[in-house]
Amino acid sequence: MNYFSKNIKFLREAQKWGQAELAKRLDVSRDNVASYERGSIPKLDVLVRIVNLFHVDLQDLVEKDLETIPPSEYTLAAEPGLPYQRMPNSDDITLESLQKLIKIQEKYIKTLEEKIEADAKAKR
């Protein structure tokens, strides 16, 4: 199950931020944040910003209901403000979770290819 949209809203509200505040911190529009909370998946660069902002592993952000587990089980960064880097723990990486992440990346690649193709046609 994909918990991404629910988790974004949960993490935002835990910080007592409105959608506009989160949008500012992610350098996106408030409408983008609202769409993420309704189920849209952001582009990869925004996903990286979300992971860095909340210090939550992307796999956890997508696959776990963060509202139902203690923060100690999903907060991986040692110090706030430092860029997130995955903690070395290969036990939690399963083939299934990697396949889900690959599907998300494939979707973004396809979208980028379509955009590049549309831009090229528009320039002709």
ZALUM-947564 format. One record per atom (N, C-alpha, C): y, x negated, z negated; residue number from 0; atom name. Coordinates in pm, 1 decimal, always signed. Each point is the difference from the previous one (the first is absolute). Layout:
BEGIN
{north Y, east X, up Z, k NUM, a CA}
...
REM end
This chain:
BEGIN
{north -118.3, east -83.6, up +0.0, k 0, a N}
{north +118.3, east +83.6, up +0.0, k 0, a CA}
{north +125.2, east -88.6, up +0.0, k 0, a C}
{north +103.1, east +44.1, up +67.4, k 1, a N}
{north +124.8, east -74.0, up +7.8, k 1, a CA}
{north +98.9, east +58.5, up -100.6, k 1, a C}
{north +37.4, east -80.3, up -99.0, k 2, a N}
{north +92.3, east +42.5, up -104.4, k 2, a CA}
{north +141.5, east -52.5, up +23.0, k 2, a C}
{north +24.7, east -61.6, up +114.4, k 3, a N}
{north +127.1, east -68.0, up +22.0, k 3, a CA}
{north +120.9, east +87.7, up -30.8, k 3, a C}
{north +8.7, east +118.3, up +60.6, k 4, a N}
{north +119.4, east +83.4, up -17.0, k 4, a CA}
{north +19.0, east +42.0, up -146.1, k 4, a C}
{north -108.6, east +35.1, up -65.1, k 5, a N}
{north +7.7, east +38.3, up -141.3, k 5, a CA}
{north +44.6, east -118.1, up -86.2, k 5, a C}
{north -51.4, east -118.1, up +30.7, k 6, a N}
{north +33.2, east -118.9, up -78.2, k 6, a CA}
{north +144.5, east -43.8, up +18.1, k 6, a C}
{north +52.3, east +12.9, up +121.4, k 7, a N}
{north +140.4, east -37.4, up +22.4, k 7, a CA}
{north +90.4, east +87.0, up -87.2, k 7, a C}
{north -25.0, east +128.9, up +1.9, k 8, a N}
{north +80.3, east +91.7, up -81.9, k 8, a CA}
{north -17.4, east -30.9, up -148.2, k 8, a C}
{north -122.9, east -23.6, up -43.1, k 9, a N}
{north -26.9, east -31.5, up -140.2, k 9, a CA}
{north +73.3, east -127.7, up -43.2, k 9, a C}
{north -9.7, east -104.7, up +80.8, k 10, a N}
{north +65.5, east -126.6, up -35.0, k 10, a CA}
{north +152.2, east +14.4, up -1.5, k 10, a C}
{north +52.9, east +73.8, up +96.1, k 11, a N}
{north +144.7, east +23.1, up +5.3, k 11, a CA}
{north +45.9, east +74.5, up -124.3, k 11, a C}
{north -69.0, east +106.5, up -35.4, k 12, a N}
{north +39.0, east +78.9, up -116.6, k 12, a CA}
{north -18.9, east -77.0, up -130.9, k 12, a C}
{north -100.2, east -87.4, up -3.9, k 13, a N}
{north -21.3, east -82.2, up -119.6, k 13, a CA}
{north +119.6, east -92.0, up -24.4, k 13, a C}
{north +66.1, east -41.2, up +107.9, k 14, a N}
{north +119.4, east -84.4, up -11.5, k 14, a CA}
{north +126.1, east +83.8, up -23.2, k 14, a C}
{north -16.0, east +134.1, up +4.3, k 15, a N}
{north +111.9, east +93.5, up -12.3, k 15, a CA}
{north +100.4, east -17.4, up +113.8, k 15, a C}
{north -54.1, east -23.5, up +119.7, k 16, a N}
{north +80.9, east -13.5, up +120.2, k 16, a CA}
{north -10.9, east +127.9, up +82.0, k 16, a C}
{north +109.2, east +37.0, up +64.2, k 17, a N}
{north -5.0, east +104.8, up +99.2, k 17, a CA}
{north -46.9, east -59.9, up +132.2, k 17, a C}
{north -20.6, east +86.2, up +97.3, k 18, a N}
{north -40.9, east -49.1, up +131.1, k 18, a CA}
{north +105.6, east -91.1, up +60.4, k 18, a C}
{north +127.1, east +31.1, up -22.4, k 19, a N}
{north +108.4, east -81.8, up +55.3, k 19, a CA}
{north -2.4, east -141.4, up -58.6, k 19, a C}
{north -28.8, east -11.5, up -129.0, k 20, a N}
{north -4.7, east -131.8, up -64.3, k 20, a CA}
{north -116.5, east -82.6, up +55.2, k 20, a C}
{north -116.0, east +62.1, up +13.2, k 21, a N}
{north -113.9, east -71.7, up +56.2, k 21, a CA}
{north +28.6, east -41.0, up +143.6, k 21, a C}
{north +61.4, east +90.4, up +75.1, k 22, a N}
{north +33.7, east -30.5, up +139.4, k 22, a CA}
{north +90.7, east -122.6, up +7.6, k 22, a C}
{north +97.8, east -5.6, up -88.0, k 23, a N}
{north +92.5, east -114.2, up -3.0, k 23, a CA}
{north -75.5, east -129.4, up -30.1, k 23, a C}
{north -90.1, east +5.1, up -96.0, k 24, a N}
{north -75.8, east -120.0, up -38.2, k 24, a CA}
{north -96.6, east -45.1, up +109.6, k 24, a C}
{north -47.2, east +96.7, up +80.7, k 25, a N}
{north -92.4, east -33.1, up +109.6, k 25, a CA}
{north +71.8, east -23.4, up +132.4, k 25, a C}
{north +130.5, east +24.6, up +2.9, k 26, a N}
{north +80.4, east -13.4, up +121.2, k 26, a CA}
{north -49.2, east +94.1, up +110.0, k 26, a C}
{north -22.2, east +126.2, up -40.9, k 27, a N}
{north -37.2, east +107.3, up +92.2, k 27, a CA}
{north +86.6, east +120.8, up -34.0, k 27, a C}
{north -10.5, east +105.5, up +78.2, k 28, a N}
{north +76.6, east +120.5, up -29.6, k 28, a CA}
{north -71.0, east +85.0, up -106.3, k 28, a C}
{north +76.2, east +89.2, up -63.2, k 29, a N}
{north -58.8, east +91.2, up -97.4, k 29, a CA}
{north -102.6, east +90.1, up +68.6, k 29, a C}
{north +28.6, east +35.8, up +125.6, k 30, a N}
{north -95.4, east +81.3, up +76.1, k 30, a CA}
{north -133.2, east -72.4, up +18.3, k 30, a C}
{north +5.9, east -133.3, up +17.4, k 31, a N}
{north -124.1, east -77.4, up +10.6, k 31, a CA}
{north -81.4, east +10.9, up -129.0, k 31, a C}
{north +67.2, east -16.4, up -113.7, k 32, a N}
{north -69.7, east +9.2, up -128.2, k 32, a CA}
{north -61.8, east +138.4, up -15.9, k 32, a C}
{north +76.6, east +103.9, up +34.5, k 33, a N}
{north -52.5, east +136.5, up -9.6, k 33, a CA}
{north -124.1, east +15.8, up +88.6, k 33, a C}
{north +3.5, east -58.3, up +118.7, k 34, a N}
{north -115.9, east +12.0, up +89.9, k 34, a CA}
{north -119.9, east -77.0, up -54.2, k 34, a C}
{north +23.1, east -115.0, up -65.0, k 35, a N}
{north -111.8, east -73.8, up -61.1, k 35, a CA}
{north -64.0, east +85.9, up -109.1, k 35, a C}
{north +82.9, east +69.9, up -76.5, k 36, a N}
{north -52.2, east +82.6, up -108.3, k 36, a CA}
{north -70.2, east +125.4, up +51.9, k 36, a C}
{north +26.1, east +35.7, up +125.1, k 37, a N}
{north -68.5, east +114.3, up +62.2, k 37, a CA}
{north -126.0, east -43.1, up +75.1, k 37, a C}
{north -23.6, east -130.4, up +13.3, k 38, a N}
{north -123.0, east -44.5, up +63.6, k 38, a CA}
{north +13.6, east -97.8, up +113.8, k 38, a C}
{north +122.9, east -27.7, up +45.4, k 39, a N}
{north +17.6, east -100.4, up +105.3, k 39, a CA}
{north -27.0, east -138.9, up -56.4, k 39, a C}
{north -51.7, east -85.6, up +83.8, k 40, a N}
{north -25.8, east -138.5, up -39.6, k 40, a CA}
{north +111.6, east -85.9, up +58.6, k 40, a C}
{north +67.1, east -79.5, up -83.2, k 41, a N}
{north +108.3, east -83.0, up +51.6, k 41, a CA}
{north -51.3, east -115.5, up +85.0, k 41, a C}
{north +91.4, east -61.2, up +69.8, k 42, a N}
{north -33.1, east -118.8, up +78.8, k 42, a CA}
{north -43.2, east -111.2, up -94.5, k 42, a C}
{north -69.6, east -97.0, up +55.3, k 43, a N}
{north -56.5, east -107.6, up -79.8, k 43, a CA}
{north +106.2, east -74.7, up -80.6, k 43, a C}
{north +116.7, east -26.9, up +59.2, k 44, a N}
{north +102.7, east -73.7, up -74.0, k 44, a CA}
{north +49.2, east +79.7, up -120.1, k 44, a C}
{north +5.0, east +132.2, up +11.4, k 45, a N}
{north +40.4, east +83.6, up -113.6, k 45, a CA}
{north -110.7, east +2.8, up -104.6, k 45, a C}
{north -125.6, east +3.9, up +44.1, k 46, a N}
{north -111.2, east -7.5, up -95.4, k 46, a CA}
{north +7.4, east -127.4, up -83.5, k 46, a C}
{north +33.5, east -109.8, up +64.9, k 47, a N}
{north +13.3, east -127.8, up -72.0, k 47, a CA}
{north +112.4, east +10.0, up -103.0, k 47, a C}
{north +112.4, east +61.9, up +37.8, k 48, a N}
{north +111.5, east +17.3, up -94.4, k 48, a CA}
{north -41.2, east +88.4, up -117.7, k 48, a C}
{north -77.8, east +103.7, up +26.8, k 49, a N}
{north -46.9, east +87.8, up -107.6, k 49, a CA}
{north -89.5, east -77.1, up -96.0, k 49, a C}
{north -92.6, east -76.1, up +55.4, k 50, a N}
{north -90.5, east -80.9, up -81.8, k 50, a CA}
{north +80.0, east -99.8, up -83.7, k 50, a C}
{north +99.3, east -64.6, up +60.4, k 51, a N}
{north +82.7, east -94.8, up -73.8, k 51, a CA}
{north +85.2, east +68.3, up -106.1, k 51, a C}
{north +52.9, east +116.3, up +31.3, k 52, a N}
{north +86.3, east +71.2, up -93.9, k 52, a CA}
{north -75.8, east +46.4, up -123.3, k 52, a C}
{north -116.3, east +59.8, up +21.5, k 53, a N}
{north -75.4, east +55.9, up -111.5, k 53, a CA}
{north -108.8, east -92.7, up -53.2, k 53, a C}
{north -25.2, east -110.1, up +67.7, k 54, a N}
{north -103.2, east -96.2, up -40.9, k 54, a CA}
{north -136.0, east +67.5, up -14.5, k 54, a C}
{north -31.5, east +83.6, up +97.3, k 55, a N}
{north -127.8, east +70.0, up +2.4, k 55, a CA}
{north -74.7, east -43.2, up +125.1, k 55, a C}
{north -124.5, east -34.5, up -18.0, k 56, a N}
{north -84.0, east -40.7, up +111.1, k 56, a CA}
{north -7.5, east +111.4, up +103.9, k 56, a C}
{north +8.8, east -33.7, up +127.0, k 57, a N}
{north -3.4, east +100.2, up +107.0, k 57, a CA}
{north -127.6, east +82.2, up -6.3, k 57, a C}
{north -110.2, east -63.1, up -26.6, k 58, a N}
{north -126.9, east +73.0, up -10.0, k 58, a CA}
{north +8.5, east +104.7, up -111.2, k 58, a C}
{north +55.2, east -37.7, up -115.1, k 59, a N}
{north +15.1, east +94.3, up -110.4, k 59, a CA}
{north +97.5, east +111.3, up +36.4, k 59, a C}
{north +107.6, east -36.4, up +67.4, k 60, a N}
{north +101.8, east +97.1, up +39.9, k 60, a CA}
{north -58.4, east +108.7, up +89.4, k 60, a C}
{north -96.1, east -38.2, up +83.6, k 61, a N}
{north -59.6, east +93.8, up +94.2, k 61, a CA}
{north -121.6, east +71.3, up -58.5, k 61, a C}
{north -80.6, east -69.2, up -76.9, k 62, a N}
{north -130.4, east +53.4, up -38.3, k 62, a CA}
{north -13.0, east +52.2, up -142.6, k 62, a C}
{north +95.1, east -30.2, up -87.2, k 63, a N}
{north -12.1, east +43.7, up -138.8, k 63, a CA}
{north +109.6, east +99.9, up -34.3, k 63, a C}
{north -33.0, east +95.5, up -84.9, k 64, a N}
{north +98.9, east +93.5, up -52.4, k 64, a CA}
{north +65.3, east -69.1, up -119.5, k 64, a C}
{north +112.5, east -65.3, up +24.1, k 65, a N}
{north +63.8, east -82.5, up -102.3, k 65, a CA}
{north +46.2, east +81.5, up -120.5, k 65, a C}
{north +19.8, east +127.2, up +20.6, k 66, a N}
{north +44.0, east +87.2, up -108.6, k 66, a CA}
{north -108.7, east +16.7, up -106.4, k 66, a C}
{north -124.9, east -21.9, up +37.6, k 67, a N}
{north -111.6, east +25.6, up -91.2, k 67, a CA}
{north -56.7, east -125.9, up -64.6, k 67, a C}
{north +54.3, east -115.8, up +34.1, k 68, a N}
{north -51.2, east -124.2, up -58.8, k 68, a CA}
{north +114.5, east -76.0, up -66.6, k 68, a C}
{north -30.1, east -80.4, up -101.1, k 69, a N}
{north +106.9, east -74.5, up -67.2, k 69, a CA}
{north +60.1, east -106.9, up +92.4, k 69, a C}
{north +130.2, east -25.5, up -14.4, k 70, a N}
{north +65.3, east -101.2, up +86.2, k 70, a CA}
{north -66.0, east -136.8, up -3.7, k 70, a C}
{north -61.0, east -35.2, up -110.0, k 71, a N}
{north -64.3, east -131.3, up -8.3, k 71, a CA}
{north -112.8, east -15.7, up +101.0, k 71, a C}
{north -50.8, east +111.1, up +50.9, k 72, a N}
{north -109.1, east -6.1, up +96.8, k 72, a CA}
{north +47.8, east -12.1, up +144.2, k 72, a C}
{north +132.0, east +13.1, up +24.1, k 73, a N}
{north +46.9, east -13.7, up +137.1, k 73, a CA}
{north +123.8, east -87.2, up +14.8, k 73, a C}
{north +64.2, east -39.6, up -106.9, k 74, a N}
{north +115.7, east -87.6, up +10.1, k 74, a CA}
{north -50.6, east -143.1, up +3.0, k 74, a C}
{north +19.0, east -67.4, up +112.3, k 75, a N}
{north -60.4, east -132.1, up +17.9, k 75, a CA}
{north +98.4, east -115.8, up -11.1, k 75, a C}
{north +129.3, east +26.3, up +13.1, k 76, a N}
{north +97.1, east -109.7, up -3.5, k 76, a CA}
{north +18.4, east -46.8, up -143.7, k 76, a C}
{north +10.6, east -130.2, up -17.0, k 77, a N}
{north +16.5, east -55.4, up -133.9, k 77, a CA}
{north +140.3, east +25.0, up -53.5, k 77, a C}
{north +100.6, east -13.2, up +84.7, k 78, a N}
{north +137.9, east +16.4, up -44.0, k 78, a CA}
{north +76.4, east +88.6, up +96.7, k 78, a C}
{north +78.2, east +95.5, up -52.8, k 79, a N}
{north +82.9, east +80.6, up +89.3, k 79, a CA}
{north +97.9, east -88.8, up +75.7, k 79, a C}
{north +28.1, east +34.4, up +122.0, k 80, a N}
{north +94.8, east -76.4, up +80.2, k 80, a CA}
{north -64.7, east -104.3, up +89.0, k 80, a C}
{north -121.7, east -39.1, up -32.0, k 81, a N}
{north -68.9, east -96.4, up +84.7, k 81, a CA}
{north -68.2, east +74.3, up +113.9, k 81, a C}
{north -2.1, east -58.0, up +119.3, k 82, a N}
{north -70.8, east +66.4, up +109.5, k 82, a CA}
{north -146.9, east +17.0, up -35.5, k 82, a C}
{north -52.4, east +115.6, up +35.1, k 83, a N}
{north -140.1, east +31.2, up -26.6, k 83, a CA}
{north -92.2, east -90.3, up +79.4, k 83, a C}
{north -103.4, east -45.6, up -63.3, k 84, a N}
{north -109.1, east -67.2, up +69.7, k 84, a CA}
{north -128.5, east +49.2, up -63.8, k 84, a C}
{north -93.5, east +33.6, up +83.4, k 85, a N}
{north -125.6, east +53.4, up -50.0, k 85, a CA}
{north -66.0, east -100.2, up -93.7, k 85, a C}
{north -44.4, east +50.8, up -113.2, k 86, a N}
{north -71.3, east -84.2, up -95.6, k 86, a CA}
{north -136.6, east -33.2, up +59.3, k 86, a C}
{north -46.2, east -122.3, up -17.0, k 87, a N}
{north -131.4, east -35.1, up +55.5, k 87, a CA}
{north -111.5, east +71.4, up -75.8, k 87, a C}
{north -52.6, east +105.7, up +60.4, k 88, a N}
{north -109.0, east +74.8, up -60.8, k 88, a CA}
{north -73.4, east +71.5, up +112.7, k 88, a C}
{north -95.5, east -66.4, up +58.2, k 89, a N}
{north -67.1, east +54.2, up +116.9, k 89, a CA}
{north -97.7, east +112.1, up -34.4, k 89, a C}
{north -29.1, east +21.2, up -127.4, k 90, a N}
{north -96.0, east +104.2, up -38.8, k 90, a CA}
{north +48.5, east +139.4, up +36.9, k 90, a C}
{north +133.0, east +21.9, up +2.7, k 91, a N}
{north +49.8, east +135.3, up +24.8, k 91, a CA}
{north +22.4, east +28.7, up +148.1, k 91, a C}
{north -24.9, east -96.3, up +85.7, k 92, a N}
{north +17.3, east +21.3, up +143.1, k 92, a CA}
{north -134.2, east +42.6, up +58.4, k 92, a C}
{north -3.5, east +120.1, up +47.3, k 93, a N}
{north -123.3, east +50.3, up +59.5, k 93, a CA}
{north +19.3, east +14.6, up +149.6, k 93, a C}
{north -107.3, east +4.8, up +70.6, k 94, a N}
{north +5.8, east +18.5, up +144.5, k 94, a CA}
{north +73.3, east +129.2, up +34.3, k 94, a C}
{north -26.9, east +105.4, up -74.7, k 95, a N}
{north +64.0, east +129.5, up +26.4, k 95, a CA}
{north +151.6, east -7.1, up -15.8, k 95, a C}
{north +48.5, east -63.9, up -104.9, k 96, a N}
{north +144.8, east -7.3, up -20.7, k 96, a CA}
{north +65.8, east -86.2, up +106.9, k 96, a C}
{north -66.4, east -105.1, up +42.6, k 97, a N}
{north +54.9, east -82.7, up +107.3, k 97, a CA}
{north +4.8, east +77.4, up +131.7, k 97, a C}
{north -100.7, east +80.9, up +25.3, k 98, a N}
{north -0.1, east +81.4, up +121.8, k 98, a CA}
{north +114.8, east +100.2, up -1.0, k 98, a C}
{north +30.2, east +57.5, up -115.0, k 99, a N}
{north +111.9, east +93.8, up -10.9, k 99, a CA}
{north +131.6, east -71.3, up +30.4, k 99, a C}
{north +16.6, east -118.8, up -54.6, k 100, a N}
{north +123.2, east -74.7, up +25.1, k 100, a CA}
{north +11.0, east -40.1, up +147.0, k 100, a C}
{north -110.6, east -34.1, up +61.3, k 101, a N}
{north +0.5, east -34.8, up +142.3, k 101, a CA}
{north +40.6, east +119.9, up +83.4, k 101, a C}
{north -48.4, east +118.4, up -34.1, k 102, a N}
{north +38.1, east +120.8, up +73.5, k 102, a CA}
{north +150.4, east +24.9, up -9.4, k 102, a C}
{north +56.3, east -20.9, up -117.3, k 103, a N}
{north +144.4, east +17.1, up -17.0, k 103, a CA}
{north +74.0, east -100.0, up +88.2, k 103, a C}
{north -43.9, east -125.8, up -1.2, k 104, a N}
{north +64.9, east -101.9, up +81.8, k 104, a CA}
{north -14.8, east +30.3, up +148.2, k 104, a C}
{north -116.1, east +48.5, up +41.3, k 105, a N}
{north -19.2, east +35.2, up +141.3, k 105, a CA}
{north +95.9, east +109.4, up +42.7, k 105, a C}
{north +24.0, east +95.0, up -88.5, k 106, a N}
{north +94.1, east +108.2, up +29.1, k 106, a CA}
{north +140.7, east -57.8, up +23.2, k 106, a C}
{north +40.1, east -93.3, up -83.2, k 107, a N}
{north +132.7, east -59.7, up +15.2, k 107, a CA}
{north +9.8, east -82.6, up +128.0, k 107, a C}
{north -104.6, east -71.2, up +31.5, k 108, a N}
{north -0.6, east -79.2, up +123.1, k 108, a CA}
{north +12.7, east +91.6, up +120.5, k 108, a C}
{north -74.3, east +109.3, up -0.4, k 109, a N}
{north +7.4, east +94.7, up +111.5, k 109, a CA}
{north +141.0, east +57.8, up +12.1, k 109, a C}
{north +59.1, east +35.6, up -111.6, k 110, a N}
{north +136.6, east +54.3, up -0.4, k 110, a CA}
{north +98.1, east -102.8, up +55.0, k 110, a C}
{north -13.9, east -124.2, up -41.8, k 111, a N}
{north +87.7, east -106.1, up +50.2, k 111, a CA}
{north -18.4, east -21.2, up +149.5, k 111, a C}
{north -123.6, east +0.8, up +44.9, k 112, a N}
{north -26.2, east -16.4, up +143.4, k 112, a CA}
{north +63.3, east +113.2, up +80.1, k 112, a C}
{north -12.1, east +122.1, up -50.3, k 113, a N}
{north +59.9, east +114.9, up +68.3, k 113, a CA}
{north +151.7, east -11.2, up +3.7, k 113, a C}
{north +58.4, east -45.8, up -109.5, k 114, a N}
{north +145.4, east -16.4, up -5.3, k 114, a CA}
{north +45.9, east -107.7, up +97.9, k 114, a C}
{north -70.5, east -109.8, up +5.2, k 115, a N}
{north +33.7, east -108.7, up +91.6, k 115, a CA}
{north -10.2, east +48.5, up +143.9, k 115, a C}
{north -105.7, east +74.9, up +28.9, k 116, a N}
{north -19.0, east +53.5, up +134.8, k 116, a CA}
{north +111.5, east +98.0, up +35.5, k 116, a C}
{north +37.2, east +87.0, up -93.2, k 117, a N}
{north +107.9, east +97.5, up +24.7, k 117, a CA}
{north +133.3, east -70.9, up +20.7, k 117, a C}
{north +26.4, east -102.8, up -79.6, k 118, a N}
{north +124.0, east -77.7, up +14.8, k 118, a CA}
{north +4.4, east -69.5, up +136.1, k 118, a C}
{north -114.8, east -53.3, up +42.7, k 119, a N}
{north -6.5, east -68.2, up +128.7, k 119, a CA}
{north +27.0, east +98.2, up +114.6, k 119, a C}
{north -55.7, east +120.6, up -11.2, k 120, a N}
{north +22.0, east +101.5, up +102.9, k 120, a CA}
{north +145.7, east +44.6, up +2.4, k 120, a C}
{north +60.4, east +8.4, up -117.2, k 121, a N}
{north +139.4, east +43.8, up -9.7, k 121, a CA}
{north +95.2, east -101.9, up +62.8, k 121, a C}
{north -36.4, east -125.9, up -3.1, k 122, a N}
{north +84.8, east -106.4, up +53.5, k 122, a CA}
{north -9.6, east -10.7, up +151.7, k 122, a C}
{north -101.9, east +61.6, up +56.8, k 123, a N}
{north -19.3, east -7.0, up +145.6, k 123, a CA}
{north +94.5, east +87.1, up +71.8, k 123, a C}
REM end
